[in-house]
């Protein structure tokens, strides 16, 4: 219930006359500067509502007295950007990847466009800059499973690997253990031999036994010295680059029941200008052949 206004005995501040359960409310108004700032914000909001698009109607919205439209402005900026790029896009459409590489101006444009397209479409698997991650190979070294020439890269981007497209790159490694082609002991000898090809720790006696099996079962795809055959998508086993692990257990498991990489086809998803830009960009990452 309201009571009469009086001075608070402790603070000397006037009360508002309100009291709840013996607690009296002090009359402490907001600072003047704060009140005026609040009023100024209200006035600014009203002016803003009038100048720019704001209140919705049943069949539209209030467009504002200035006629500002962010969507139209964005469309205009995009149209201007497309117009400025048209001369390059038209030239890229008509040029081959080799011709783009030979033209410094087109090359610079294609690398910039390819970098943006790579970040949007490829980096989730291959990581930014083609650094590779997990079972997804790095694209910034000189180790290529299916070839690192411009033609090879463009084909791989277009049609992908082990997918449903009729032109996809496909070559599967047999599951030597799961399909009972080799015993566990034989797989262990082959794994030791594979490790010996790159100078890694291995059992030389077992590696000697595994060399015979490697020649019989593996050399047709991976080469007699494990150097790999890019036409078949068979990786080099004699370097220091490993996709699925380089320990004896990991190599043996890959022989027993291999993991098989899959890449989607980008033809039809991206236009050919974007695919050419990606081809050139990937080729320039550091390991293009």
VOBA-1610 file (N, C-alpha, C; in pm, whole numbers, padded with zeros to 5 digits, always signed):
BEGIN
Unk+00084-00120+00000Unk+00000+00000+00000Unk+00088+00125+00000Unk+00048+00230-00073Unk+00127+00353-00073Unk+00127+00417+00065Unk+00236+00472+00100Unk+00249+00551+00223Unk+00299+00689+00186Unk+00307+00776+00283Unk+00351+00911+00249Unk+00501+00913+00220Unk+00541+01009+00133Unk+00682+01026+00099Unk+00756+01077+00221Unk+00873+01018+00245Unk+00954+01058+00358Unk+01101+01037+00325Unk+01188+01086+00409Unk+01331+01069+00393Unk+01373+00934+00452Unk+01460+00864+00375Unk+01516+00740+00427Unk+01621+00774+00532Unk+01613+00711+00648Unk+01702+00745+00759Unk+01847+00711+00731Unk+01872+00609+00646Unk+02011+00566+00623Unk+02074+00643+00509Unk+02004+00655+00395Unk+02064+00719+00277Unk+02031+00867+00264Unk+01926+00910+00335Unk+01883+01048+00320Unk+01808+01073+00190Unk+01776+00965+00115Unk+01707+00974-00015Unk+01556+00972+00010Unk+01482+01052-00071Unk+01337+01047-00062Unk+01287+00908-00102Unk+01177+00865-00039Unk+01112+00741-00080Unk+01000+00772-00177Unk+00950+00670-00243Unk+00839+00689-00338Unk+00704+00680-00271Unk+00704+00639-00145Unk+00577+00620-00076Unk+00526+00478-00085Unk+00602+00390-00152Unk+00563+00250-00163Unk+00643+00165-00065Unk+00575+00069-00005Unk+00641-00018+00093Unk+00587-00159+00080Unk+00678-00257+00078Unk+00640-00399+00070Unk+00710-00475+00182Unk+00633-00533+00265Unk+00689-00614+00376Unk+00796-00539+00452Unk+00773-00413+00474Unk+00868-00333+00551Unk+00983-00278+00470Unk+00985-00310+00340Unk+01092-00260+00253Unk+01040-00138+00179Unk+01105-00024+00196Unk+01063+00100+00134Unk+01142+00124+00005Unk+01072+00170-00098Unk+01134+00196-00229Unk+01189+00338-00232Unk+01319+00349-00265Unk+01381+00481-00277Unk+01346+00543-00412Unk+01328+00671-00410Unk+01299+00745-00533Unk+01432+00786-00596Unk+01488+00695-00681Unk+01619+00720-00742Unk+01601+00725-00893Unk+01575+00839-00950Unk+01552+00848-01095Unk+01678+00817-01174Unk+01657+00777-01301Unk+01769+00750-01391Unk+01847+00879-01417Unk+01979+00865-01446Unk+02057+00984-01478Unk+01998+01057-01599Unk+02007+01186-01598Unk+01949+01266-01707Unk+02009+01230-01842Unk+02139+01208-01846Unk+02205+01175-01973Unk+02153+01043-02030Unk+02122+00949-01941Unk+02070+00820-01985Unk+01931+00836-02043Unk+01847+00916-01976Unk+01710+00937-02023Unk+01710+01002-02161Unk+01792+01104-02178Unk+01797+01171-02309Unk+01855+01080-02418Unk+01952+00995-02381Unk+02006+00898-02478Unk+01898+00800-02520Unk+01816+00758-02426Unk+01706+00665-02457Unk+01606+00730-02552Unk+01571+00855-02525Unk+01479+00925-02614Unk+01539+00942-02753Unk+01670+00968-02758Unk+01737+00986-02888Unk+01735+00856-02968Unk+01751+00742-02899Unk+01746+00613-02968Unk+01607+00587-03025Unk+01504+00623-02949Unk+01367+00607-02999Unk+01345+00692-03122Unk+01389+00817-03116Unk+01375+00906-03231Unk+01452+00854-03352Unk+01574+00803-03329Unk+01654+00748-03438Unk+01583+00629-03502Unk+01522+00541-03420Unk+01453+00425-03473Unk+01334+00466-03559Unk+01259+00568-03513Unk+01145+00614-03591Unk+01191+00670-03726Unk+01297+00749-03725Unk+01350+00805-03850Unk+01398+00693-03942Unk+01461+00593-03885Unk+01513+00480-03964Unk+01398+00402-04027Unk+01290+00381-03951Unk+01173+00311-04005Unk+01115+00385-04124Unk+01123+00517-04122Unk+01066+00598-04230Unk+01158+00597-04353Unk+01288+00599-04331Unk+01383+00610-04442Unk+01404+00478-04516Unk+01402+00367-04442Unk+01439+00238-04500Unk+01324+00138-04490Unk+01330+00027-04569Unk+01223-00074-04563Unk+01206-00124-04420Unk+01078-00134-04377Unk+01056-00171-04237Unk+00928-00250-04219Unk+00817-00182-04200Unk+00696-00248-04155Unk+00634-00335-04263Unk+00598-00460-04229Unk+00532-00547-04328Unk+00383-00515-04338Unk+00329-00532-04460Unk+00186-00522-04484Unk+00135-00659-04527Unk+00006-00668-04550Unk-00052-00794-04592Unk+00002-00836-04728Unk+00014-00741-04818Unk+00060-00772-04954Unk+00196-00712-04986Unk+00277-00691-04889Unk+00409-00634-04916Unk+00470-00575-04791Unk+00538-00463-04807Unk+00602-00399-04693Unk+00626-00253-04728Unk+00649-00173-04625Unk+00680-00032-04647Unk+00823-00021-04698Unk+00841+00036-04818Unk+00971+00037-04884Unk+01066+00144-04838Unk+01020+00239-04755Unk+01108+00346-04710Unk+01114+00460-04810Unk+01130+00580-04757Unk+01130+00698-04845Unk+01255+00707-04932Unk+01363+00643-04892Unk+01486+00647-04973Unk+01484+00545-05086Unk+01392+00450-05082Unk+01383+00349-05187Unk+01499+00251-05187Unk+01562+00232-05072Unk+01677+00140-05063Unk+01631-00006-05072Unk+01708-00088-05146Unk+01676-00231-05161Unk+01806-00309-05170Unk+01842-00376-05063Unk+01969-00449-05057Unk+01975-00562-05159Unk+01862-00625-05186Unk+01862-00735-05283Unk+01894-00683-05423Unk+01832-00571-05459Unk+01860-00515-05591Unk+02005-00470-05601Unk+02056-00411-05492Unk+02195-00367-05492Unk+02289-00485-05506Unk+02257-00597-05436Unk+02341-00717-05447Unk+02336-00772-05589Unk+02215-00780-05645Unk+02202-00829-05783Unk+02282-00743-05880Unk+02280-00614-05856Unk+02354-00523-05943Unk+02504-00545-05931Unk+02551-00562-05807Unk+02695-00584-05787Unk+02738-00717-05849Unk+02652-00821-05834Unk+02685-00951-05894Unk+02688-00942-06045Unk+02593-00868-06102Unk+02590-00851-06248Unk+02715-00778-06296Unk+02758-00677-06220Unk+02880-00604-06256Unk+03002-00696-06247Unk+03004-00780-06143Unk+03117-00873-06128Unk+03120-00973-06242Unk+03002-01026-06280Unk+02997-01121-06392Unk+03040-01055-06521Unk+02999-00931-06539Unk+03036-00861-06662Unk+03187-00840-06669Unk+03247-00807-06555Unk+03392-00785-06555Unk+03470-00915-06575Unk+03408-01029-06533Unk+03475-01159-06548Unk+03444-01227-06679Unk+03343-01176-06750Unk+03296-01244-06871Unk+03408-01266-06972Unk+03493-01165-06988Unk+03601-01177-07087Unk+03694-01293-07054Unk+03717-01317-06925Unk+03802-01429-06885Unk+03728-01561-06894Unk+03601-01562-06848Unk+03524-01686-06852Unk+03504-01735-06995Unk+03480-01643-07086Unk+03463-01681-07226Unk+03591-01741-07282Unk+03703-01682-07244Unk+03832-01733-07293Unk+03864-01869-07231Unk+03831-01885-07102Unk+03855-02014-07037Unk+03766-02122-07098Unk+03642-02086-07130Unk+03551-02182-07191Unk+03606-02233-07324Unk+03670-02144-07398Unk+03721-02180-07531Unk+03859-02243-07527Unk+03931-02230-07416Unk+04070-02276-07407Unk+04080-02411-07340Unk+04185-02482-07371Unk+04216-02607-07301Unk+04295-02574-07175Unk+04310-02671-07087Unk+04388-02649-06965Unk+04532-02613-06998Unk+04588-02675-07102Unk+04725-02642-07142Unk+04736-02498-07190Unk+04636-02453-07264Unk+04637-02315-07314Unk+04621-02215-07201Unk+04542-02252-07100Unk+04527-02164-06984Unk+04660-02152-06911Unk+04731-02263-06895Unk+04861-02261-06827Unk+04962-02175-06901Unk+04948-02168-07032Unk+05045-02093-07113Unk+05014-01944-07117Unk+04899-01901-07068Unk+04859-01760-07072Unk+04865-01706-06930Unk+04963-01621-06895Unk+04978-01573-06757Unk+04853-01506-06702Unk+04784-01429-06786Unk+04665-01359-06740Unk+04552-01457-06708Unk+04529-01552-06799Unk+04426-01653-06775Unk+04464-01743-06658Unk+04593-01776-06648Unk+04640-01862-06540Unk+04610-01800-06404Unk+04639-01671-06391Unk+04614-01602-06264Unk+04466-01603-06229Unk+04381-01579-06329Unk+04236-01580-06306Unk+04188-01721-06270Unk+04237-01821-06342Unk+04193-01958-06319Unk+04236-02009-06181Unk+04356-01974-06139Unk+04403-02017-06007Unk+04317-01956-05897Unk+04283-01828-05911Unk+04197-01762-05811Unk+04059-01826-05809Unk+04002-01850-05927Unk+03871-01914-05934Unk+03875-02057-05884Unk+03982-02128-05919Unk+03996-02267-05874Unk+04012-02278-05724Unk+04083-02182-05665Unk+04100-02183-05520Unk+03966-02167-05449Unk+03882-02076-05500Unk+03749-02056-05440Unk+03662-02181-05457Unk+03665-02238-05579Unk+03585-02359-05604Unk+03635-02476-05520Unk+03766-02485-05501Unk+03824-02593-05420Unk+03778-02581-05275Unk+03779-02459-05222Unk+03737-02439-05083Unk+03592-02478-05063Unk+03508-02453-05163Unk+03366-02483-05153Unk+03335-02631-05172Unk+03408-02698-05260Unk+03368-02832-05303Unk+03465-02944-05265Unk+03592-02914-05253Unk+03694-03019-05237Unk+03759-03022-05099Unk+03769-02904-05035Unk+03840-02896-04908Unk+03781-02981-04797Unk+03647-03005-04793Unk+03595-03092-04687Unk+03662-03229-04681Unk+03708-03279-04794Unk+03780-03408-04796Unk+03931-03387-04802Unk+03977-03308-04899Unk+04120-03294-04924Unk+04187-03186-04841Unk+04110-03112-04761Unk+04159-03005-04674Unk+04201-02885-04757Unk+04206-02769-04693Unk+04244-02646-04761Unk+04386-02659-04817Unk+04404-02607-04937Unk+04536-02616-04999Unk+04571-02755-05045Unk+04474-02848-05043Unk+04502-02985-05086Unk+04596-03059-04994Unk+04597-03021-04864Unk+04692-03080-04770Unk+04661-03225-04739Unk+04538-03269-04766Unk+04501-03407-04738Unk+04472-03430-04592Unk+04386-03527-04563Unk+04355-03562-04425Unk+04296-03702-04421Unk+04335-03778-04321Unk+04284-03913-04307Unk+04307-03994-04434Unk+04202-04059-04484Unk+04217-04142-04604Unk+04208-04064-04735Unk+04202-03930-04726Unk+04193-03849-04846Unk+04332-03798-04882Unk+04380-03828-05001Unk+04520-03799-05034Unk+04551-03650-05045Unk+04674-03615-05014Unk+04720-03479-05036Unk+04736-03456-05186Unk+04703-03335-05228Unk+04717-03298-05369Unk+04831-03200-05388Unk+04908-03178-05283Unk+05015-03079-05289Unk+05154-03142-05295Unk+05162-03274-05312Unk+05292-03338-05329Unk+05303-03389-05472Unk+05403-03469-05499Unk+05422-03520-05636Unk+05387-03668-05646Unk+05304-03717-05552Unk+05263-03856-05553Unk+05119-03864-05603Unk+05101-03919-05723Unk+04970-03922-05785Unk+04925-04065-05808Unk+04806-04099-05762Unk+04755-04235-05778Unk+04706-04257-05921Unk+04634-04157-05974Unk+04576-04170-06108Unk+04641-04075-06208Unk+04753-04017-06174Unk+04825-03930-06267Unk+04806-03783-06233Unk+04913-03706-06250Unk+04910-03565-06214Unk+04926-03470-06330Unk+04907-03517-06453Unk+04909-03425-06567Unk+04778-03348-06570Unk+04776-03239-06646Unk+04652-03161-06658Unk+04537-03248-06710Unk+04568-03330-06809Unk+04464-03416-06866Unk+04412-03516-06763Unk+04504-03576-06687Unk+04464-03675-06586Unk+04381-03610-06475Unk+04426-03494-06429Unk+04355-03425-06321Unk+04215-03386-06365Unk+04204-03332-06486Unk+04073-03290-06535Unk+03980-03410-06549Unk+04032-03522-06596Unk+03949-03642-06610Unk+03901-03688-06472Unk+03990-03689-06375Unk+03953-03735-06241Unk+03848-03644-06180Unk+03863-03513-06197Unk+03762-03421-06143Unk+03628-03443-06213Unk+03633-03458-06343Unk+03510-03476-06420Unk+03434-03601-06376Unk+03503-03714-06369Unk+03433-03842-06357Unk+03453-03912-06222Unk+03548-03865-06141Unk+03566-03922-06009Unk+03623-04063-06009Unk+03613-04127-05894Unk+03676-04257-05873Unk+03578-04351-05802Unk+03561-04469-05859Unk+03478-04576-05802Unk+03339-04526-05763Unk+03274-04460-05857Unk+03137-04416-05833Unk+03047-04475-05941Unk+02926-04428-05948Unk+02828-04488-06039Unk+02837-04436-06182Unk+02918-04334-06205Unk+02928-04279-06341Unk+02995-04380-06433Unk+02944-04389-06554Unk+02995-04489-06648Unk+03141-04465-06687Unk+03188-04340-06675Unk+03327-04309-06711Unk+03418-04294-06589Unk+03367-04332-06472Unk+03447-04322-06350Unk+03573-04407-06360Unk+03679-04362-06294Unk+03800-04445-06281Unk+03769-04558-06183Unk+03793-04679-06224Unk+03765-04795-06137Unk+03875-04899-06153Unk+03934-04939-06043Unk+04024-05054-06038Unk+04036-05095-05892Unk+03975-05203-05855Unk+03970-05244-05715Unk+04082-05341-05683Unk+04139-05326-05565Unk+04241-05417-05516Unk+04172-05539-05453Unk+04215-05658-05484Unk+04152-05777-05425Unk+04169-05780-05273Unk+04072-05837-05204Unk+04082-05858-05060Unk+04149-05993-05038Unk+04281-05993-05031Unk+04357-06118-05031Unk+04328-06206-04910Unk+04296-06145-04797Unk+04266-06226-04679Unk+04120-06259-04668Unk+04035-06159-04682Unk+03892-06180-04668Unk+03839-06281-04771Unk+03896-06276-04890Unk+03853-06368-04996Unk+03937-06496-04999Unk+04022-06512-04898Unk+04100-06635-04879Unk+04192-06665-04998Unk+04248-06559-05055Unk+04348-06578-05162Unk+04484-06609-05099Unk+04513-06539-04989Unk+04637-06563-04915Unk+04603-06588-04769Unk+04688-06664-04702Unk+04669-06689-04559Unk+04725-06570-04480Unk+04694-06568-04351Unk+04746-06463-04264Unk+04899-06461-04266Unk+04959-06579-04265Unk+05105-06587-04265Unk+05160-06531-04396Unk+05099-06566-04505Unk+05146-06515-04635Unk+05129-06364-04644Unk+05018-06314-04594Unk+04996-06168-04594Unk+05103-06098-04511Unk+05142-06160-04400Unk+05245-06101-04316Unk+05379-06092-04389Unk+05411-06194-04469Unk+05537-06190-04544Unk+05532-06081-04652Unk+05418-06068-04720Unk+05405-05965-04824Unk+05413-05826-04762Unk+05350-05808-04645Unk+05354-05679-04576Unk+05498-05642-04540Unk+05577-05739-04495Unk+05717-05712-04463Unk+05794-05673-04590Unk+05763-05739-04700Unk+05831-05705-04825Unk+05793-05564-04870Unk+05666-05530-04860Unk+05622-05395-04899Unk+05695-05290-04815Unk+05708-05313-04686Unk+05779-05218-04601Unk+05925-05207-04641Unk+05983-05317-04687Unk+06125-05315-04727Unk+06146-05228-04851Unk+06044-05214-04935Unk+06058-05136-05058Unk+06089-04990-05031Unk+06039-04939-04917Unk+06063-04799-04883Unk+06164-04784-04770Unk+06234-04893-04738Unk+06339-04885-04637Unk+06288-04876-04495Unk+06165-04919-04470Unk+06110-04913-04335Unk+06147-05041-04259Unk+06128-05037-04127Unk+06162-05152-04044Unk+06081-05274-04088Unk+06149-05388-04102Unk+06083-05510-04148Unk+06167-05631-04109Unk+06109-05746-04124Unk+06179-05872-04101Unk+06234-05916-04236Unk+06365-05918-04250Unk+06427-05945-04380Unk+06399-06089-04428Unk+06391-06182-04336Unk+06362-06321-04375Unk+06221-06331-04432Unk+06123-06272-04359Unk+05985-06274-04407Unk+05970-06194-04536Unk+06045-06084-04547Unk+06038-06003-04668Unk+06086-06082-04789Unk+06190-06163-04768Unk+06239-06247-04878Unk+06132-06344-04926Unk+06060-06403-04832Unk+05951-06493-04870Unk+05838-06415-04937Unk+05811-06295-04888Unk+05702-06216-04942Unk+05729-06164-05081Unk+05857-06151-05118Unk+05890-06099-05251Unk+05837-06190-05361Unk+05838-06319-05335Unk+05787-06415-05435Unk+05637-06397-05452Unk+05566-06387-05340Unk+05422-06368-05347Unk+05387-06232-05409Unk+05467-06131-05378Unk+05443-05998-05436Unk+05454-06005-05589Unk+05554-06072-05638Unk+05572-06083-05783Unk+05454-06157-05846Unk+05402-06257-05775Unk+05291-06335-05830Unk+05157-06262-05821Unk+05135-06190-05711Unk+05002-06137-05683Unk+04989-05985-05702Unk+05099-05911-05687Unk+05087-05766-05675Unk+05158-05688-05786Unk+05264-05745-05842Unk+05348-05671-05936Unk+05273-05629-06062Unk+05172-05703-06101Unk+05098-05669-06223Unk+05036-05530-06213Unk+04997-05489-06094Unk+04938-05356-06075Unk+05040-05257-06018Unk+05113-05298-05918Unk+05202-05205-05848Unk+05341-05195-05909Unk+05371-05276-06010Unk+05504-05273-06069Unk+05599-05368-05999Unk+05702-05411-06071Unk+05795-05510-06016Unk+05868-05458-05893Unk+05894-05328-05889Unk+05964-05269-05775Unk+05869-05191-05684Unk+05740-05212-05703Unk+05641-05140-05622Unk+05631-04994-05657Unk+05675-04957-05778Unk+05676-04815-05817Unk+05539-04761-05853Unk+05439-04848-05864Unk+05304-04805-05893Unk+05277-04792-06041Unk+05151-04804-06079Unk+05108-04787-06218Unk+04988-04694-06217Unk+05009-04570-06260Unk+04904-04470-06249Unk+04785-04501-06338Unk+04809-04565-06451Unk+04697-04598-06540Unk+04596-04690-06472Unk+04643-04766-06374Unk+04557-04859-06302Unk+04516-04806-06165Unk+04564-04689-06130Unk+04534-04636-05997Unk+04602-04712-05886Unk+04713-04778-05917Unk+04788-04855-05818Unk+04899-04767-05761Unk+04896-04733-05634Unk+04992-04637-05578Unk+05134-04691-05569Unk+05226-04598-05563Unk+05367-04627-05544Unk+05387-04679-05401Unk+05446-04796-05388Unk+05471-04856-05256Unk+05617-04839-05213Unk+05696-04773-05295Unk+05839-04763-05267Unk+05880-04625-05219Unk+05783-04535-05199Unk+05818-04403-05148Unk+05779-04394-05000Unk+05779-04274-04945Unk+05749-04256-04803Unk+05608-04201-04780Unk+05523-04210-04881Unk+05388-04155-04871Unk+05289-04270-04857Unk+05212-04267-04749Unk+05118-04375-04719Unk+04980-04317-04695Unk+04880-04377-04756Unk+04744-04325-04744Unk+04668-04389-04629Unk+04691-04517-04605Unk+04615-04589-04503Unk+04701-04640-04388Unk+04819-04583-04372Unk+04904-04621-04261Unk+05028-04697-04304Unk+05138-04680-04231Unk+05266-04739-04271Unk+05322-04838-04169Unk+05240-04876-04072Unk+05288-04978-03977Unk+05266-05117-04038Unk+05332-05217-03983Unk+05317-05353-04033Unk+05170-05397-04023Unk+05106-05364-03913Unk+04966-05403-03894Unk+04875-05335-03997Unk+04900-05207-04022Unk+04815-05133-04116Unk+04836-05180-04259Unk+04959-05209-04295Unk+04986-05259-04430Unk+04924-05397-04448Unk+04939-05482-04347Unk+04881-05616-04354Unk+04729-05609-04365Unk+04668-05517-04291Unk+04522-05504-04296Unk+04476-05456-04433Unk+04554-05369-04494Unk+04518-05321-04627Unk+04528-05434-04731Unk+04620-05525-04711Unk+04629-05642-04800Unk+04514-05738-04772Unk+04481-05754-04644Unk+04377-05850-04603Unk+04239-05807-04656Unk+04201-05680-04629Unk+04071-05627-04673Unk+04089-05479-04702Unk+04130-05445-04823Unk+04170-05307-04853Unk+04057-05206-04847Unk+04092-05085-04802Unk+04001-04973-04815Unk+04009-04922-04958Unk+03896-04882-05012Unk+03891-04837-05151Unk+03836-04695-05154Unk+03917-04600-05199Unk+03876-04461-05204Unk+03767-04436-05307Unk+03675-04346-05273Unk+03565-04309-05362Unk+03562-04158-05376Unk+03546-04111-05499Unk+03533-03967-05525Unk+03416-03946-05619Unk+03329-03848-05591Unk+03212-03827-05678Unk+03253-03762-05810Unk+03172-03781-05914Unk+03197-03708-06039Unk+03147-03565-06026Unk+03223-03470-06078Unk+03183-03330-06069Unk+03125-03278-06200Unk+03135-03357-06305Unk+03073-03316-06430Unk+02921-03313-06409Unk+02859-03206-06451Unk+02716-03189-06428Unk+02686-03115-06299Unk+02775-03125-06201Unk+02758-03048-06077Unk+02824-02912-06090Unk+02939-02909-06153Unk+03010-02784-06178Unk+03018-02763-06328Unk+03018-02636-06371Unk+03033-02611-06515Unk+03178-02635-06554Unk+03202-02644-06683Unk+03336-02679-06731Unk+03438-02569-06703Unk+03393-02443-06694Unk+03487-02337-06658Unk+03540-02361-06517Unk+03451-02396-06424Unk+03494-02423-06287Unk+03584-02545-06280Unk+03554-02648-06358Unk+03637-02768-06357Unk+03775-02739-06414Unk+03782-02656-06518Unk+03913-02617-06572Unk+03991-02535-06469Unk+03921-02445-06400Unk+03987-02368-06295Unk+04041-02460-06186Unk+03962-02559-06147Unk+04007-02655-06046Unk+04126-02735-06096Unk+04122-02774-06222Unk+04231-02852-06280Unk+04362-02774-06270Unk+04356-02650-06312Unk+04477-02566-06310Unk+04522-02541-06166Unk+04426-02513-06076Unk+04462-02486-05938Unk+04530-02606-05873Unk+04470-02724-05887Unk+04528-02845-05828Unk+04665-02871-05886Unk+04679-02851-06017Unk+04807-02875-06083Unk+04916-02783-06028Unk+04878-02661-05987Unk+04978-02565-05938Unk+05005-02575-05789Unk+04938-02668-05720Unk+04959-02679-05576Unk+05099-02725-05540Unk+05168-02784-05635Unk+05307-02820-05607Unk+05352-02950-05668Unk+05258-03033-05709Unk+05302-03163-05757Unk+05250-03201-05894Unk+05201-03104-05970Unk+05150-03136-06102Unk+05260-03188-06195Unk+05225-03283-06277Unk+05325-03343-06367Unk+05322-03274-06503
//
